[in-house]
């Protein structure tokens, strides 16, 4: 059975005339990685920075819905996948030192 954790991120931006609030819930699976080709790969210091990068890329051309965090390399691999597509889960492989994280919103 896959070990799972949740990363809960809460963002708030306050403007003079309005406020913006968004909550994101990510499902984290340690020792698993998505074996598909990422749309972007960057080096970041930790898994929270990787999740923030994923969220920030949603405002750009990349609609990030999942990522691999390779802790030993400090590497963040971003993906645009449909979390409800069975191909995503069938593309998961066991990989020590990696965490697969997918948006559950």
DSSP file (Angstrom, degrees, kcal/mol; ACC not computed):
  #  RESIDUE AA STRUCTURE BP1 BP2  ACC     N-H-->O    O-->H-N    N-H-->O    O-->H-N    TCO  KAPPA ALPHA  PHI   PSI    X-CA   Y-CA   Z-CA
    1    1 A X              0   0    0      0, 0.0     2,-0.3     0, 0.0     0, 0.0   0.000 360.0 360.0 360.0 139.5    0.0    0.0    0.0
    2    2 A X        -     0   0    0      1,-0.1     2,-0.4    27,-0.0    29,-0.1  -0.543 360.0-125.6 -76.3 134.4    1.3    3.5   -0.8
    3    3 A X        -     0   0    0     27,-0.4    27,-0.7    -2,-0.3     2,-0.4  -0.656  34.0-166.1 -77.2 133.6    2.1    5.8    2.0
    4    4 A X  E     +A   29   0A   0     -2,-0.4     2,-0.3    25,-0.2    25,-0.2  -0.938  16.6 173.4-127.0 145.9    0.1    9.1    1.7
    5    5 A X  E     -A   28   0A   0     23,-2.6    23,-4.0    -2,-0.4     2,-0.4  -0.909  24.5-128.0-136.1 165.3    0.4   12.5    3.2
    6    6 A X  E     -A   27   0A   0     -2,-0.3     2,-0.5    21,-0.2    21,-0.2  -0.968   7.9-156.9-118.9 136.8   -1.4   15.7    2.5
    7    7 A X  E     -A   26   0A   0     19,-2.3    19,-2.8    -2,-0.4     2,-0.6  -0.957  14.0-161.9-105.0 124.7    0.2   19.1    1.9
    8    8 A X  E     -A   25   0A   0     -2,-0.5     2,-0.4    17,-0.2    17,-0.2  -0.940   8.4-175.0-112.7 121.0   -2.3   21.9    2.7
    9    9 A X  E     -A   24   0A   0     15,-2.5    15,-3.0    -2,-0.6     2,-0.5  -0.953   6.2-169.9-120.9 133.6   -1.5   25.3    1.3
   10   10 A X  E     -A   23   0A   0     -2,-0.4     2,-0.4    13,-0.2    13,-0.2  -0.985   6.3-173.3-123.3 126.9   -3.4   28.5    1.9
   11   11 A X  E     -A   22   0A   0     11,-2.8    11,-2.2    -2,-0.5     2,-0.4  -0.943   4.0-179.7-121.5 142.3   -2.8   31.7    0.0
   12   12 A X  E     -A   21   0A   0     -2,-0.4     2,-0.4     9,-0.2     9,-0.2  -0.986   6.0-175.2-142.1 133.0   -4.2   35.1    0.5
   13   13 A X  E     -A   20   0A   0      7,-2.8     7,-3.3    -2,-0.4     2,-0.5  -0.994  10.2-159.8-123.4 132.0   -3.6   38.3   -1.4
   14   14 A X  E     -A   19   0A   0     -2,-0.4     2,-0.2     5,-0.2     5,-0.2  -0.954   9.8-176.2-116.1 126.9   -5.2   41.6   -0.2
   15   15 A X        -     0   0    0      3,-3.3    -2,-0.0    -2,-0.5     0, 0.0  -0.694  41.7-102.8-112.0 167.6   -5.6   44.5   -2.6
   16   16 A X  S    S+     0   0    0     -2,-0.2     3,-0.1     1,-0.2    -1,-0.1   0.882 121.0  24.7 -58.9 -39.1   -6.9   47.9   -1.8
   17   17 A X  S    S+     0   0    0      1,-0.1     2,-0.3    -3,-0.0    -1,-0.2   0.515 130.0  13.8-107.5  -5.5  -10.3   47.2   -3.3
   18   18 A X        -     0   0    0      2,-0.0    -3,-3.3     0, 0.0     2,-0.3  -0.975  59.5-131.1-159.7 169.2  -10.6   43.4   -3.0
   19   19 A X  E     -A   14   0A   0     -2,-0.3     2,-0.4    -5,-0.2    -5,-0.2  -0.960  12.6-155.9-129.3 149.8   -9.1   40.2   -1.4
   20   20 A X  E     +A   13   0A   0     -7,-3.3    -7,-2.8    -2,-0.3     2,-0.4  -0.991  13.0 178.5-127.3 132.0   -8.2   36.9   -3.1
   21   21 A X  E     +A   12   0A   0     -2,-0.4     2,-0.4    -9,-0.2    -9,-0.2  -0.998   2.0 174.8-137.0 132.0   -8.1   33.6   -1.2
   22   22 A X  E     -A   11   0A   0    -11,-2.2   -11,-2.8    -2,-0.4     2,-0.4  -0.998  11.4-162.0-140.1 135.9   -7.2   30.2   -2.5
   23   23 A X  E     -A   10   0A   0     -2,-0.4     2,-0.4   -13,-0.2   -13,-0.2  -0.949   9.3-169.7-116.7 135.0   -6.8   26.9   -0.7
   24   24 A X  E     -A    9   0A   0    -15,-3.0   -15,-2.5    -2,-0.4     2,-0.5  -0.974   8.3-162.2-127.4 140.7   -5.0   23.9   -2.3
   25   25 A X  E     -A    8   0A   0     -2,-0.4    79,-3.5   -17,-0.2     2,-0.4  -0.982  10.4-169.4-123.2 120.5   -4.8   20.4   -1.1
   26   26 A X  E     -AB   7 103A   0    -19,-2.8   -19,-2.3    -2,-0.5     2,-0.6  -0.897  16.7-139.9-110.9 138.1   -2.1   18.1   -2.4
   27   27 A X  E     -AB   6 102A   0     75,-3.3    75,-2.4    -2,-0.4     2,-0.5  -0.869  22.0-158.2 -94.2 123.5   -1.9   14.3   -2.0
   28   28 A X  E     -AB   5 101A   0    -23,-4.0   -23,-2.6    -2,-0.6     2,-0.6  -0.899  11.0-170.9-110.9 129.0    1.7   13.3   -1.3
   29   29 A X  E >   -AB   4 100A   0     71,-3.2    71,-2.5    -2,-0.5     3,-1.0  -0.937  16.6-146.3-120.2 107.3    3.0    9.8   -2.0
   30   30 A X  E 3  S+ B   0  99A   0    -27,-0.7   -27,-0.4    -2,-0.6    69,-0.2  -0.410  79.2  19.4 -73.1 147.8    6.5    9.1   -0.6
   31   31 A X  E 3  S+     0   0A   0     67,-2.4    64,-2.2     1,-0.2     2,-0.3   0.677 106.0  99.8  66.1  22.1    8.8    6.7   -2.5
   32   32 A X  E <   - B   0  94A   0     -3,-1.0     2,-0.3    66,-0.7    -1,-0.2  -0.963  47.5-176.0-130.7 150.7    6.8    7.0   -5.7
   33   33 A X  E     - B   0  93A   0     60,-2.2    60,-2.7    -2,-0.3     2,-0.5  -0.995  31.3-112.7-144.4 152.3    7.3    9.1   -8.8
   34   34 A X  E     - B   0  92A   0     -2,-0.3    58,-0.2    58,-0.2     4,-0.1  -0.728  22.0-155.5 -82.6 126.5    5.4    9.7  -12.0
   35   35 A X        +     0   0    0     56,-2.7    -1,-0.1    -2,-0.5     2,-0.1   0.271  59.0 106.0 -90.8  11.8    7.4    8.2  -14.9
   36   36 A X  S    S-     0   0    0     55,-0.1     2,-0.4     1,-0.1    -2,-0.1  -0.417  85.6 -86.6 -83.7 165.9    5.9   10.5  -17.6
   37   37 A X        -     0   0    0     -2,-0.1    -1,-0.1     1,-0.1    -2,-0.1  -0.598  46.0-128.9 -74.6 126.2    7.9   13.4  -19.2
   38   38 A X        -     0   0    0     -2,-0.4    41,-0.2     1,-0.1     3,-0.1  -0.361   2.0-138.8 -72.6 155.8    7.6   16.6  -17.1
   39   39 A X  S    S+     0   0    0     39,-2.6     2,-0.3     1,-0.3    40,-0.2   0.672  89.1   9.2 -84.8 -18.4    6.6   19.9  -18.6
   40   40 A X  E     -C   78   0A   0     38,-1.1    38,-3.2     2,-0.0     2,-0.4  -0.964  61.6-163.7-159.0 143.4    9.2   21.7  -16.6
   41   41 A X  E     +C   77   0A   0     -2,-0.3     2,-0.3    36,-0.2    36,-0.2  -0.996  19.9 162.5-132.2 127.7   12.1   20.7  -14.3
   42   42 A X  E     -C   76   0A   0     34,-2.4    34,-3.4    -2,-0.4     2,-0.5  -0.945  37.7-113.3-138.8 158.5   13.8   23.2  -11.8
   43   43 A X  E     +C   75   0A   0     -2,-0.3     2,-0.3    32,-0.2    32,-0.2  -0.835  40.8 166.4 -94.2 130.2   16.0   23.0   -8.7
   44   44 A X        -     0   0    0     30,-2.3     6,-0.0    -2,-0.5     3,-0.0  -0.930  42.4-117.0-138.9 161.2   14.4   24.2   -5.5
   45   45 A X  S    S-     0   0    0     -2,-0.3     2,-0.3     1,-0.1    30,-0.1   0.790  84.5  -6.1 -75.0 -27.9   15.3   23.8   -1.8
   46   46 A X  S  > S-     0   0    0     28,-0.1     4,-1.7     1,-0.1     3,-0.1  -0.949  74.3 -89.9-159.2 175.1   12.4   21.7   -0.5
   47   47 A X  H  > S+     0   0    0     -2,-0.3     4,-2.2     1,-0.2     5,-0.1   0.825 120.5  55.6 -65.3 -32.9    9.0   20.1   -1.2
   48   48 A X  H  > S+     0   0    0      2,-0.2     4,-2.3     1,-0.2    -1,-0.2   0.896 106.7  50.3 -67.9 -38.0    7.1   23.2   -0.1
   49   49 A X  H  > S+     0   0    0      2,-0.2     4,-2.3     1,-0.2    -1,-0.2   0.871 109.7  52.3 -64.9 -35.6    9.0   25.4   -2.6
   50   50 A X  H  X S+     0   0    0     -4,-1.7     4,-2.2     2,-0.2    -2,-0.2   0.909 109.2  48.5 -65.6 -42.5    8.2   22.8   -5.3
   51   51 A X  H  X S+     0   0    0     -4,-2.2     4,-2.2     2,-0.2    -2,-0.2   0.886 111.3  50.2 -66.4 -37.6    4.5   23.0   -4.4
   52   52 A X  H  X S+     0   0    0     -4,-2.3     4,-2.7     2,-0.2    -2,-0.2   0.902 109.1  51.9 -65.5 -40.2    4.6   26.8   -4.5
   53   53 A X  H  X S+     0   0    0     -4,-2.3     4,-2.1     2,-0.2    -2,-0.2   0.907 108.1  51.8 -60.8 -42.2    6.3   26.7   -7.9
   54   54 A X  H  X S+     0   0    0     -4,-2.2     4,-0.7     1,-0.2    10,-0.4   0.929 111.7  46.4 -59.5 -46.3    3.5   24.4   -9.1
   55   55 A X  H >< S+     0   0    0     -4,-2.2     3,-0.9     1,-0.2     4,-0.4   0.905 111.4  51.3 -64.5 -41.6    0.9   26.9   -7.9
   56   56 A X  H >< S+     0   0    0     -4,-2.7     3,-1.3     1,-0.2     4,-0.3   0.856 103.1  59.3 -65.1 -34.5    2.7   29.8   -9.5
   57   57 A X  H >< S+     0   0    0     -4,-2.1     3,-1.0     1,-0.3     5,-0.4   0.693  89.2  73.1 -70.0 -17.2    3.0   28.1  -12.8
   58   58 A X  T << S+     0   0    0     -3,-0.9    -1,-0.3    -4,-0.7    -2,-0.2   0.788  93.2  55.0 -65.0 -25.6   -0.8   27.9  -13.0
   59   59 A X  T <  S+     0   0    0     -3,-1.3    -1,-0.3    -4,-0.4    -2,-0.2   0.607 111.4  51.5 -82.0 -11.7   -0.9   31.6  -13.7
   60   60 A X  S <  S-     0   0    0     -3,-1.0    -3,-0.0     2,-0.4     0, 0.0  -0.111 117.2 -69.9-103.3-156.1    1.5   31.1  -16.6
   61   61 A X  S    S+     0   0    0     -2,-0.1     2,-0.7     2,-0.1    -3,-0.1   0.734 111.2  80.7 -74.3 -22.7    1.2   28.7  -19.6
   62   62 A X        -     0   0    0     -5,-0.4     2,-1.4     1,-0.1    -2,-0.4  -0.768  64.5-159.4 -91.0 118.1    1.8   25.6  -17.5
   63   63 A X        -     0   0    0     -2,-0.7    -5,-0.2    -4,-0.1     2,-0.2  -0.640  20.8-159.2 -94.1  76.7   -1.3   24.4  -15.7
   64   64 A X        +     0   0    0     -2,-1.4    16,-0.2   -10,-0.4     3,-0.1  -0.369  29.6 159.4 -65.4 126.2    0.6   22.4  -13.0
   65   65 A X        +     0   0    0     14,-2.6    38,-3.1     1,-0.3     2,-0.3   0.444  66.2  13.8-121.1  -9.1   -1.6   19.7  -11.4
   66   66 A X  E     -ED  79 102A   0     13,-1.5    13,-2.7    36,-0.2    -1,-0.3  -0.985  59.9-169.4-159.8 161.3    1.2   17.4  -10.1
   67   67 A X  E     -ED  78 101A   0     34,-2.9    34,-3.1    -2,-0.3     2,-0.4  -0.994  20.7-131.7-155.5 155.2    4.9   17.2   -9.4
   68   68 A X  E     -ED  77 100A   0      9,-2.2     9,-2.5    -2,-0.3     2,-0.6  -0.900  19.1-157.6 -99.4 136.0    7.8   14.9   -8.5
   69   69 A X  E     -ED  76  99A   0     30,-2.8    30,-1.9    -2,-0.4     2,-1.0  -0.960   3.6-167.3-114.6 111.5   10.1   16.1   -5.7
   70   70 A X  E >>> -ED  75  98A   0      5,-2.7     5,-1.9    -2,-0.6     4,-1.2  -0.821   5.2-171.1 -99.3  95.2   13.5   14.4   -5.9
   71   71 A X  T 345S+     0   0    0     26,-1.4     3,-0.4    -2,-1.0    -1,-0.2   0.863  77.8  55.7 -59.7 -44.1   14.9   15.3   -2.5
   72   72 A X  T 345S+     0   0    0     25,-0.6    -1,-0.3     1,-0.2    26,-0.1   0.781 118.9  33.5 -62.4 -27.8   18.5   14.1   -3.1
   73   73 A X  T <45S-     0   0    0     -3,-0.9    -1,-0.2     2,-0.1    -2,-0.2   0.505 102.6-126.3-103.8  -8.5   18.9   16.2   -6.2
   74   74 A X  T  <5 +     0   0    0     -4,-1.2   -30,-2.3    -3,-0.4     2,-0.4   0.844  59.1 153.3  63.8  33.1   16.7   19.1   -5.1
   75   75 A X  E   < -CE  43  70A   0     -5,-1.9    -5,-2.7   -32,-0.2     2,-0.5  -0.807  34.4-163.7-106.1 135.7   14.8   18.7   -8.3
   76   76 A X  E     -CE  42  69A   0    -34,-3.4   -34,-2.4    -2,-0.4     2,-0.6  -0.972   5.3-166.7-117.2 117.7   11.1   19.6   -8.9
   77   77 A X  E     -CE  41  68A   0     -9,-2.5    -9,-2.2    -2,-0.5     2,-0.3  -0.929  11.1-152.9-108.6 118.1    9.5   18.1  -12.0
   78   78 A X  E     -CE  40  67A   0    -38,-3.2   -39,-2.6    -2,-0.6   -38,-1.1  -0.678  11.9-171.1 -95.4 144.2    6.1   19.7  -12.9
   79   79 A X  E     - E   0  66A   0    -13,-2.7   -14,-2.6    -2,-0.3   -13,-1.5  -0.961  23.7-150.8-132.6 148.7    3.3   17.9  -14.7
   80   80 A X        +     0   0    0     -2,-0.3     2,-0.3   -16,-0.2   -16,-0.1  -0.883  45.9 144.8-114.7  95.1    0.0   18.9  -16.3
   81   81 A X        -     0   0    0     -2,-0.6     2,-0.7   -18,-0.1    -2,-0.1  -0.920  56.0-110.0-131.0 155.4   -2.0   15.7  -15.9
   82   82 A X    >   -     0   0    0     -2,-0.3     3,-2.0     1,-0.1     6,-0.3  -0.779  23.4-151.6 -84.0 114.2   -5.7   14.9  -15.3
   83   83 A X  T 3  S+     0   0    0     -2,-0.7    -1,-0.1     1,-0.3     6,-0.1   0.692  94.7  56.2 -62.1 -17.1   -5.8   13.5  -11.7
   84   84 A X  T 3  S+     0   0    0      4,-0.1     2,-0.5     5,-0.0    -1,-0.3   0.458  82.7 104.4 -92.6  -1.6   -8.9   11.5  -12.7
   85   85 A X    X>  -     0   0    0     -3,-2.0     3,-1.3     1,-0.1     4,-0.8  -0.694  66.3-145.7 -84.6 126.3   -7.1    9.7  -15.6
   86   86 A X  H 3> S+     0   0    0     -2,-0.5     4,-2.0     1,-0.3     5,-0.2   0.748  94.7  70.9 -63.3 -24.6   -6.2    6.1  -14.8
   87   87 A X  H 3> S+     0   0    0      1,-0.2     4,-0.9     2,-0.2    -1,-0.3   0.841  92.3  58.5 -61.1 -33.3   -3.0    6.5  -17.0
   88   88 A X  H X4 S+     0   0    0     -3,-1.3     3,-0.9    -6,-0.3    -1,-0.2   0.960 108.7  42.2 -62.3 -51.6   -1.6    8.8  -14.3
   89   89 A X  H >< S+     0   0    0     -4,-0.8     3,-1.2     1,-0.3    -1,-0.2   0.845 112.0  54.6 -66.4 -33.2   -1.8    6.2  -11.6
   90   90 A X  H 3< S+     0   0    0     -4,-2.0    -1,-0.3     1,-0.2    -2,-0.2   0.662 102.6  59.7 -74.2 -13.5   -0.6    3.4  -13.9
   91   91 A X  T << S+     0   0    0     -3,-0.9   -56,-2.7    -4,-0.9     2,-0.3   0.329  80.1 110.6 -94.3   6.1    2.5    5.6  -14.6
   92   92 A X  E <   -B   34   0A   0     -3,-1.2     2,-0.3   -58,-0.2   -58,-0.2  -0.664  46.6-175.3 -82.2 135.4    3.6    5.7  -11.0
   93   93 A X  E     -B   33   0A   0    -60,-2.7   -60,-2.2    -2,-0.3     2,-0.3  -0.946  32.8-100.6-129.1 151.5    6.8    3.7  -10.2
   94   94 A X  E     +B   32   0A   0     -2,-0.3     2,-0.3   -62,-0.2   -62,-0.3  -0.531  47.1 166.3 -70.1 131.4    8.6    3.0   -6.9
   95   95 A X  E >   -     0   0A   0    -64,-2.2     3,-1.5    -2,-0.3   -64,-0.2  -0.814  30.4-135.1-152.5 106.1   11.5    5.4   -6.5
   96   96 A X  E 3  S+     0   0A   0     -2,-0.3     3,-0.1     1,-0.2   -66,-0.0  -0.318  91.7  24.2 -60.8 140.3   13.3    5.8   -3.2
   97   97 A X  E 3  S+     0   0A   0      1,-0.3   -26,-1.4   -26,-0.1   -25,-0.6   0.549 104.7 101.5  82.3   7.8   14.0    9.5   -2.3
   98   98 A X  E <   - D   0  70A   0     -3,-1.5   -67,-2.4   -28,-0.2   -66,-0.7  -0.913  52.1-160.5-122.9 150.7   11.2   10.8   -4.4
   99   99 A X  E     -BD  30  69A   0    -30,-1.9   -30,-2.8    -2,-0.3     2,-0.5  -0.999   8.7-149.8-128.3 135.0    7.7   12.0   -3.6
  100  100 A X  E     -BD  29  68A   0    -71,-2.5   -71,-3.2    -2,-0.4     2,-0.4  -0.904  18.1-171.7-101.0 129.6    4.9   12.2   -6.1
  101  101 A X  E     -BD  28  67A   0    -34,-3.1   -34,-2.9    -2,-0.5     2,-0.4  -0.986   3.7-176.4-128.3 129.5    2.4   15.0   -5.2
  102  102 A X  E     -BD  27  66A   0    -75,-2.4   -75,-3.3    -2,-0.4   -36,-0.2  -0.976  30.2-112.6-130.6 139.4   -0.9   15.6   -7.0
  103  103 A X  E     -B   26   0A   0    -38,-3.1   -77,-0.3    -2,-0.4   -20,-0.1  -0.485  22.3-169.1 -67.5 131.4   -3.5   18.4   -6.6
  104  104 A X              0   0    0    -79,-3.5   -78,-0.1    -2,-0.2    -1,-0.1   0.312 360.0 360.0-104.6   7.0   -6.7   17.0   -5.1
  105  105 A X              0   0    0    -80,-0.4    -1,-0.2     0, 0.0   -79,-0.1   0.483 360.0 360.0 -78.7 360.0   -8.9   20.1   -5.7
